[in-house]
Amino acid sequence: MNRDPQLQFKSHEEITEFQNSALKETLKYVSENSPYYKKLFSERGADPSAVRSVSDLAILPTTDKQDLQIHNESFLCVNRERVIDYVTTSGTLGEPVTFMLTESDLDRLAYNEKVSFTTAGCKQGEVIQIMTTLDRRFMAGLAYFMGARSLGSGIVRVGNGIPELQWSSVLNVKPESCIVVPSFLIKLAEYASKNGIDLHSSSLKRAICIGEPLRDIDLSDNTLTRKIKQIWPNLSLHSTYASTEMQSSFTECEHLCGAHHQPDLIIIEILDENERAVPAGEIGELVITTLGVEGMPLIRFKTGDLCRAFNETCSCGRNSTRLSPILGRKGQMIKYKGTTLYPSALYDILDNIEGIVNYQVQVYTNSLGTDSILIKIGAEKPSETFERRIKEHFRARIRVAPEISFEPVELLAKAILPPQSRKAIKFLDVR
């Protein structure tokens, strides 16, 4: 399947024409090679050959994470001998799922990340420091390395954590960009302050951020971003959104107004509870169809992620759809004392309260059978007065106050980032 890095800049009509052609090619491929989709289409009486354009996709049934877990092997479209790399999802809402990639899929992954880096402003010859893990079956870390290599960048593979080693690499190699979980930037700044490192003279000018949102659903800076900007004002923060299932990513350009879709790699739909397209600009579930994936392509896969799409031409000249930050996952919705909440709303409040070092949100079912929220907090100076102040912040912002439990900072840190975890566990759902 052909790829076109300039497709984002072409007209909406040209993008649609490309996607219609690529979709027909993809559907022909899965109909011939995917045991799962062959059976699904047959059982549902769905005829993929009747799909002539993206607008016809509703003819076909959707797929979700449970299908991937139960029928994992049946999604594979090639012989095992052709599988080059095995990765797993993070398992945020359940057991991790294995994805198997061919040589072609790895090339596609490298291409995706190269385009993502250029969208954020990275250029050939620049140095990129990778502050995320490349091991533990983590697709993203591998993608960053291959994408930077494809771009022609120098690469500093430090991995996650260890501020001392990060700064040693920054000061010696002088990378212009880093790939990082944004909250770690605060730890880097704190280390710099304690060790006489001047952030303003640092070579780092750009942070491509993963794992945590930088903006609210309306694209305004959230609390975490405002905090980082206060202490590191000359660092440009670019939000990304990606998942193992889609094998591609959405990245903000220099105008920081939503993450750009790569239309030659993926088709997106924003659907409501009844699997109908939501009106333009409305919040719905992101549903994706991969283009050009050889090993485990997905058709109308429901990500569970809630967001909104922006279709207007961006100031950078791209006509590709932009996605808002993820509001939350459908499975993470909390009904608390008559109020509907998502974890991101709780994080934004907690990130804005001085004296909180770390935290973990836990949701459980109480004796009445309804949702309850317990927030474990590691604080500089825990006290009843501080607890009351935290609850006042919650009541002021969302009208309700959760239970608060103070925990030792170090103990809570181990619960948030266990030794074998690739991502911080800030939300724990035990309902």
TIPAVEX-869176 format. One record per residue: x, y, z of N, C-alpha, C in turn; residue in one letter. Coordinates in steps of 0.05 Angstrom, whole numbers, plus 5000, padded with zeros to 4 digits. Layout:
TIPAVEX-869176
XYZXYZXYZA
...
END
This chain:
TIPAVEX-869176
501749765000500050005000501850255000M
501250444982502750684981502250865005N
504351015012504051215034504851485022R
503651695034504151965024504452155048D
506952225055507352405078506152685074P
505552755049504453015043501353005042Q
500152775046497252745044495852935063L
496952975087495653155106495253435096Q
496953515077496753795067495053815042F
494053585031492453585008489553655015K
487853684995485053765000483553535014S
481253605026479553405038478753195018H
478253284993477353104972479552904965E
482053004964484252824957484752624980E
484452715005484752535028482652315027I
480252395021477952205020478452004998T
479352094975479851914952481951714959E
484151804972486251624980485151415000F
483651505020482651315040480651115028Q
479051205010477051024998478550794983N
480650864968482150664954483650474973S
484850594993486350435013484450245029A
482150345035480150185050479349945034L
478749975008477949744992480249534991K
482649634989484949454988485249305015E
484849445037485049325064482849115068T
480349175060478148995063478548735047L
479548765023480148535006482248355020K
484248495032486448345045485448185069Y
483848315086482948175110480847955103V
479248005082477347805074478647545064S
481047575054482547345043484447225064E
485247375084487447285101486847275131N
484747405140484247415169482147205177S
482846995192480846805201478646935217P
479347135234477347265250475347415234Y
476247585215474447745200472847585179Y
474047375168472447195151470047085166K
470446985190468346875206466347085215K
467347315224465547535233463747635211L
464947685187463247785165461147585157F
461947325157460047115149457847095169S
458447085195456447065216454547305216E
455547535210453847775211452547845184R
453147685164451947735138452947995126G
455448065132456548325123458248265098A
457848425078459348385053461448615050D
463948565055465948775054466348885026P
465648725005465948824977463849044971S
461749064988459749274984460749544994A
462949545009464049805019465649934998V
464650154987465950294965467450544975R
466750634999468050875010467950865040S
469351055053469351075082466551105093V
464851245078462151305087460451045088S
461350835076459950575076460750395099D
462650475115463750305136461650195155L
459450345159457450255178456149995170A
456649905145455649645136456949425152I
459349475162460949265175460649275205L
460849045219460749045248463249155260P
463049245285465349345300466749115315T
469249175324470848995339471749135364T
472148995386473049135410475348975424D
476249075447478548965461477948675470K
475448625477474848355486475148155463Q
474348235439474748055416477747995412D
479448195416482248155413483347965434L
482247975458483247805480482347515475Q
479847475467478747215464479747075439I
480047225417480747105391483447205381H
485247255399487747385392489147265367N
489547005368491046875346489546895320E
486946905321485346905296485547165280S
486647375293486947635279489447635262F
491247435266493747435251493247345222L
494247505203493747465175496147335160C
498247275174500647155161501546905177V
503246745165504446525179506246625201N
506346485223507946555246510946615238R
511846465218514646495210515246775200E
513246925193513647195182513547405204R
512847325228512747515251515547585260V
516147845261518847935269518848035298I
516648155307516648285333514048225347D
514148165373511848125390511648345411Y
509348485412508948695432506348635446V
505848775468503248745481502149025488T
499549035490498249275499498849315529T
498249555539498949605567497049475587S
494749385577492849245595491449435614G
490949685605489749885623487049795634T
485449665617482749585625482349285626L
484549135627484348845627487048715622G
486948465615489448315609490748425583E
493348455583494748545558494148355535P
494248465511493748315486496248315470V
496948095458499448065442498848165413T
500648325403500648405375503148305361F
502748205337505048085322505548245297M
507948335293508648515272510548385252L
510048425226511848325205513948545199T
515748475181517748665172516448915160E
514348875144512849095133511549265154S
510549145175509249295197511349465212D
513749365215515849515228516649755211L
516649715184517249945166515050155169D
512550065170510250245173510450395200R
511350255221511650385247513750605246L
515950545233518150745231517150985215A
515750935193514651155177512751325193Y
510951195208509051345225510551535244N
512551435257513851595277515551815264E
516751755241518151965226516352195220K
513952135210511952345203511152495229V
510752345251510052465276512152665286S
514652585284516852765292516953015275F
516552985249516653225232514253395237T
511953275244509553435251510153615275T
511653505295512353655319514553855314A
515853845291517954035284520753935284G
521053665289523753545289524853545260C
527453575258528753585232531053385230K
531653305206533953125201536453245213Q
538053075226540553175238540353255267G
537953305276537553375305537953125322E
538453165347538752945366536252925383V
535152675386532752625402533552445425I
532852525449533352355473530852205481Q
530951945481528651775488528651725518I
526651835532526451815561524251615568M
523751425550521751215556523050945551T
521950735561523150465559522950365530T
524950215522524850085496524349785499L
524349685524523949395529521149345539D
520749125553518249045565515949025545R
516548935521514548895500513049145493R
514349375495513049635492513449725463F
511249745448511449825420512450105417M
511550295433512150575429515150625430A
516550515450519450555452520950475427G
520150235416521350145391520650335368L
518150425367517350605346518950865346A
519350975370520951225372523751185361Y
524950965369527750915359527750895329F
525950735318525950685289525250935274M
523351095285522451335271524651545271G
526051575293528351765295530551685275A
531051425274533051315256532251375227R
529651335220528651385193528851675186S
528451855206528552145201531452235197L
533352075207536152155205537052315229G
535852255252536552395277538652235292S
540152375309541752245329539952155351G
540551925364538751815384540251765410I
539151865432540251805458538251625473V
538851365476536951175488537551155518R
536451335533536851335562534851155576V
532351145566530250995580528951175600G
527151055616525551215634526951265661N
526151475675527151535701530051635701G
531251625725534151695730534751975721I
533852185735534352465727537352525723P
539052405740541952455738543052365711E
542252135702543152035676541952195653L
539452265656538152435636539752695631Q
540352825654541653085652544553055642W
545852835650548552785641548552765610S
546552625600546252595570545652855557S
543753005569543053265557545453455556V
546953465578549153655579551453565561L
551853305557554053215541553453195511N
551053095505550353045477548853285465V
547353425482545853665474543653605454K
541753435461539453375444537553615443P
536253655420534353875417531553785427E
530953525424528253425431528453185450S
526353135464526152905481523352785478C
523152525483520652385484520252305513I
518052385526517852375555514952375564V
514552245587512052285602512152555615V
510252735609510553025617511053075647P
509852915664510252965693513152925701S
514652765685517452725691519152975686F
518053155669519453405664519753565690L
517753545707517853695733520053575750I
520353315750522553195765525253275754K
525453295727527953385715528553675723L
526553835724526854115731527754135761A
526553975778527253975806530153895810E
531053685795533753595797535653815787Y
534853945766536554165755536854385775A
534654455789534754675809536654605832S
536554355841538154265863541154235856K
541654205830544454145822545654365804N
544454605805545654835792545654815761G
543654675750543354665721541354875712I
542155035693540455255683538555155661D
536055135666534155035647534055205622L
534355465626534055655603536355625583H
538655525591540855485573541055195563S
539155035571539154755563538754735532S
539954525521539554475492536754385485S
535254275505532554175500530654405493L
529354395470527454595461524754485456K
524554215455522054085448521653825463R
519253785474518553535487516153415474A
516453175463514253025452513252845474I
510752905483509852795508507852565504C
508152355520506452115518505352055545I
503151905545502051785569500351955587G
500552215585498952405601498152635584E
495652725587494752945570496053215578P
496353385558497453655563495253865563L
492953795551490853995548488153875555R
486254055561483553975566482053925540D
479653835542478053755519477653985500I
477754235510477354475493480054575482D
482154425485484954475476486454685492L
485254785514486654965532488654805549S
490854935557492854805574491654705600D
492254455608491354365634493354445655N
492754365680494454445703497354345700T
497654105691500353995688502054155669L
500854225646502254385626502954665637T
501054785651501655055662503955045682R
504054825698506254795717508954775703K
508954605682511454575668512354835654I
510454975643511155225629512155435649K
511255435673512155625693515155585699Q
515955335701518755285708520555235684I
519355175661521055125637519755255613W
519655525612517955675593518955645564P
521455585559522455575531522355285520N
520955105534520654835524517954805511L
517854735486515354695471514254415477S
511754395486510654145494508554055473L
509153815461507453715440506053455450H
503453455450501853225459501653015436S
501752765444501352545425499152355436T
497952215417496052005425496551775407Y
496751535419497351295404496351055419A
496250825406495750575419497050355404S
497550135417498749895404496849795382T
494249805387492349695368492449835341E
492650105342492550245316495350255302M
497450195317500150195305500750455291Q
499750675301500350935290499651145312S
500251395306499851595327498851855316S
497852025334496952295328498652485343F
499652695330501652875343500953165337T
501453335357500953615353503253755337E
502453935321504354105306505154345323C
506554535311507554765327505354945337E
502954915327500755085336499254965360H
499854715367498854595392495854615395L
494454535374491554555374490154295366C
491054075377489953815371491953645356G
491753385360493753195349492853115321A
494753145302494153095274493952795267H
491852735253491352465242493152415218H
494252175215495752095191493851935173Q
492552065154490451935139491351715120P
493951695115494851475098495451215114D
495051235141495551005158493150905173L
491051065175488850985192486351145184I
484051015187481451145183480151175210I
478951395216477751445242474751505239I
473351415259470451485262470151575291E
468351755296467551835323464651765327I
464051565343461351445344460151485372L
457451485372455951495397455451215408D
453851205429453250945443451850745424E
450550855403449050675385450650625359N
453250695360455150655338454350815314E
453151055318452651245297454551475299R
455251595277457151815277455952055292A
457552175310456652405325456752655308V
455152855314455353105299458153225302P
458953375282461653495281462253645307A
464553585319465453725343464353605369G
462553405367461453275391463353055401E
463152995427464752785439463552515433I
465252325426464452055421466851865424G
466351615418468451405420470051395394E
472651395396474351365373474351075363L
473651035338473650775325475550785302V
477350595299479450615279479450365260I
480350415236480850205217483750255207T
485450055210488250085203488550045172T
490450195161491150175132494050085130L
494549885113497249805108498549625129G
496949525149498049345169497849055157V
500048915158500148645147499548425167E
500648445191500348225210497648205223G
496748425236494248415250492648675245M
491548705221489948935215487348935230P
486149165235483649185250481649345234L
479149255234477049385220474949485240I
474449745240472449865258472949775287R
475349815296476049745324475349965343F
473749895363472850095383475050125405K
476250355405478550395424477650425453T
475150515457474150575484474950855493G
476451005476477351265483475351475473D
474651665491472651875484474152135478L
473452255455474752505447472852645427C
473852865417472353005395474353065373R
473253095349474953145325474553435315A
476753545304476653815292477453775263F
475753865245476253815216477054065201N
477154295214477954535200480954525193E
481654665172484454685165486054805188T
488354685195490054785216491655015206C
492655185224494355415217496955325204S
497655065208500154965196499654885167C
497154885158496554825130495554535126G
495554375147494654105145491654095145R
490553925127487653885126486753625140N
488653485152487953235166486353305191S
484753115199483153145223484953165248T
484253335267485753355292483953245314R
485153105333483752995356484253155381L
482253195397482553315423483953125441S
484853215465485753025485483552825491P
484352585501482452385508481052465534I
478452485534476852565557477052335578L
477052095569477151865587476451615570G
476451395584475551145571472851075580R
471250955562468550885570468450715595K
470350535597470450355621471350495646G
472350745644473250885667471251095677Q
468851115665466951305674466051245702M
465851445718465051425746462451575751I
460551445763458051575772458351615802K
458851855811459451905839457552115850Y
455752035868453852215881452352385861K
451452255839449952395819451552545798G
454152535800455952675781457452475764T
457552525738459152355720461952465718T
463952295723466752385724468452195707L
470652305698472852145686475352205702Y
477252025702479752065718481152325712P
481152415686482652655679481652895695S
479052905701478053135717479253135745A
479552895756480752875783483652935783L
485052845762487952905760488453205758Y
486753345743487153635739486953785765D
485153695782484853825809487253755826I
488053505827490253425845492853555836L
493253585810495753705800495953995807D
493654115815493554405821493754465850N
494154265867494254305896497154285906I
498154495916500854495927501054325951E
503254175953503754005976503253715970G
501953655947501453375939503853285923I
505153075932507552975918506752765897V
505052575904503952385885501252285895N
499852145877497152055884496351825866Y
494351675876493151455860490151465866Q
488551465844485651465847484651175845V
483051105866481850835866478750855866Q
477550695849474650695847473650415855V
471650405872470650145881467650155885Y
466349925887463449915892462949895922T
461450085932460950095961458649895969N
457949895994455949706004453149755993S
452749995981450150065969450049985939L
452349885930452549805902453050035883G
453950265893454550495876457550555877T
458450725858461350795856462250965880D
464550905891465851075910468751125901S
469851345910472551435902474251465926I
476551335926478551365947481051475933L
482151695943484551805931486851775952I
488851615945491151585962493151795955K
494051945975495652185970498252165986I
500452215972503052255985503452545988G
503752656012503852946016506353026031A
507153276027509453386041508953396071E
506453496078505753526106502853446109K
502253186111499453096114498253186141P
495853266140494453356165491453366159S
489853386180486953416177486253676162E
487753876168487254136155487754116125T
489953986118490553946090488453776076F
487453576090485353406079482853566073E
482153746092479753916088480154096064R
482654206061483254386039483054236012R
483953986011483753825987480853785979I
479153715999476353665994474953925985K
475754145995474654405987475154455957E
477654385949478354415921476454245903H
475954005912474153825896471353935895F
470254025918467554125918467254375901R
469354545900469254785885469254725855A
470654505847470954445818468754255808R
468154045824466353835813463953785832I
463653945853461353945871461353715891R
463053515888463153295906466053255915V
466353135939469053085950469452785955A
471552665945472052375949473352325976P
473552075983475051996007478052046003E
479452136024482252186022483752006042I
485951896033487651736051490551816046S
491951906067494751976064496551726067F
498451706048500251476048503051576047E
505051416057507851496054508551536024P
509951746018510551815991512051595976V
514051475990515651265977514051015972E
512250945991510650705988508650735965L
507450975963505551025942506951035915L
509351135914510851145889511250865878A
511650665895512050385886509350265876K
507150355887504550255878503850385851A
504650635847504050775822505750665799I
508250605805510050495784511350245793L
509950015793511149765801513449685783P
515249515792517649455776517149355748P
515049205744514549095717512649265700Q
511849495710509949665695511349845675S
510049885652511150075632510050355636R
507750365649506450625653505650665682K
505550915690504650985717501750905720A
501150775743498350685748497150895767I
496051105755494751315771491851265777K
490651075762487851015765487550705769F
486150635790485850345796482850295799L
481750135782478850085782478349805793D
477249785817476649525829473749475833V
472149595815469249555817468449265808R
END
